[in-house]
Amino acid sequence: QVQLVESGGGLVQAGGSLRLSCAASGNTFSINSGGWYRQAPGRQRELVALISNSGSTNYAGSVKDRFTISRDNAKSTLYLQMNSLNPEDKAVYYCNAEGLTGVGWGNYWGQGTQVTVSS
């Protein structure tokens, strides 16, 4: 079984930065593609950023030019660098990744990490 463990969330002032990490643990897991999503109170979960197997990236319009998604294949880890944070970025952030495990193809979600931005 593969688990995605997120870290890096917390409280930051508007204009500040945070870096989220999403590390795979458990069975062998080679990330093919992945993404970050977020869910604010009373709202649906929304896509923040995606990274493909080739390394190409896509971003939601609200975070483009402020957030950067990246990956470390050797560590089976996804990252989300978040700069110029504002109160509208407050949400629980979830990572998602799919790829090859020791027993086949899998798609997994992290448990979520809270990001709070004070004005």
C-alpha positions as CSV (number, residue, x, y, z in Angstrom):
1,Q,0.0,0.0,0.0
2,V,1.2,3.5,-0.9
3,Q,0.6,6.5,1.3
4,L,1.1,10.1,0.3
5,V,2.2,12.2,3.3
6,E,1.9,16.0,3.0
7,S,3.8,18.6,5.0
8,G,4.6,22.2,5.0
9,G,1.2,23.8,5.6
10,G,0.7,26.4,8.3
11,L,-0.1,30.0,9.1
12,V,1.6,32.8,7.0
13,Q,1.0,36.5,6.6
14,A,-0.3,37.9,3.3
15,G,2.5,38.2,0.9
16,G,4.5,35.4,2.4
17,S,5.5,32.0,1.1
18,L,5.1,28.3,1.9
19,R,6.4,25.2,0.4
20,L,4.2,22.1,0.5
21,S,5.7,18.6,0.1
22,C,4.0,15.3,-0.7
23,A,6.1,12.3,-0.1
24,A,5.2,8.7,-1.0
25,S,5.8,6.1,1.6
26,G,5.0,2.4,1.9
27,N,5.5,0.3,-1.2
28,T,7.7,1.3,-4.1
29,F,6.0,4.1,-6.1
30,S,7.2,5.7,-9.2
31,I,5.2,8.9,-9.8
32,N,4.0,9.3,-13.4
33,S,2.0,12.4,-12.9
34,G,0.5,14.4,-10.1
35,G,-1.2,17.5,-8.9
36,W,-2.2,19.7,-6.0
37,Y,-5.8,20.5,-5.2
38,R,-7.4,22.7,-2.5
39,Q,-10.7,23.0,-0.7
40,A,-11.8,26.1,1.1
41,P,-14.7,25.9,3.7
42,G,-18.1,25.7,1.9
43,R,-16.5,25.2,-1.5
44,Q,-15.8,22.3,-3.8
45,R,-12.3,20.9,-4.2
46,E,-10.5,22.7,-7.0
47,L,-7.4,22.0,-9.1
48,V,-4.4,24.1,-8.3
49,A,-1.6,22.7,-10.4
50,L,-0.7,19.6,-12.4
51,I,2.6,18.1,-13.5
52,S,2.8,15.5,-16.2
53,N,5.2,12.6,-16.7
54,S,7.3,14.8,-19.0
55,G,7.4,17.6,-16.5
56,S,5.0,19.9,-18.2
57,T,2.9,21.9,-15.8
58,N,-0.5,23.6,-15.7
59,Y,-2.0,26.0,-13.2
60,A,-5.3,27.4,-12.2
61,G,-5.6,31.0,-13.3
62,S,-5.8,32.3,-9.7
63,V,-2.3,30.9,-8.8
64,K,-0.4,31.2,-12.1
65,D,2.8,33.1,-11.7
66,R,2.6,32.7,-7.9
67,F,2.7,28.9,-7.4
68,T,5.2,26.4,-8.8
69,I,4.7,22.6,-8.9
70,S,7.7,20.4,-9.1
71,R,8.8,16.8,-8.5
72,D,11.7,14.8,-7.3
73,N,11.5,11.4,-9.0
74,A,14.3,9.9,-6.9
75,K,12.4,10.8,-3.7
76,S,8.9,10.1,-5.1
77,T,7.9,13.5,-3.9
78,L,5.8,16.4,-5.2
79,Y,6.3,20.0,-4.2
80,L,4.2,23.1,-4.4
81,Q,6.0,26.4,-3.9
82,M,3.5,29.1,-3.0
83,N,4.6,32.8,-3.2
84,S,2.7,36.0,-2.7
85,L,0.0,34.3,-0.7
86,N,-3.2,36.1,0.0
87,P,-6.2,35.3,2.2
88,E,-8.1,33.8,-0.7
89,D,-5.5,31.0,-0.8
90,K,-6.6,29.7,2.6
91,A,-7.7,26.1,2.2
92,V,-6.8,22.5,2.9
93,Y,-4.4,21.5,0.2
94,Y,-4.3,17.9,-1.1
95,C,-1.8,16.1,-3.3
96,N,-2.7,13.5,-5.8
97,A,-0.4,11.2,-7.7
98,E,-0.6,8.2,-10.0
99,G,2.1,5.9,-11.1
100,L,3.6,2.4,-10.9
101,T,3.8,0.6,-7.6
102,G,5.3,-2.8,-6.9
103,V,2.0,-4.4,-7.5
104,G,0.6,-2.4,-10.4
105,W,-0.8,1.0,-11.3
106,G,-2.3,3.2,-8.6
107,N,-3.8,6.6,-7.9
108,Y,-3.5,8.1,-4.4
109,W,-4.5,11.1,-2.4
110,G,-2.8,12.7,0.6
111,Q,-4.6,13.4,3.8
112,G,-4.5,17.2,3.3
113,T,-2.6,20.0,4.9
114,Q,-4.1,23.3,6.1
115,V,-2.8,26.6,4.7
116,T,-4.0,29.8,6.5
117,V,-3.1,33.3,5.3
118,S,-3.7,36.2,7.6
119,S,-4.4,39.7,6.2
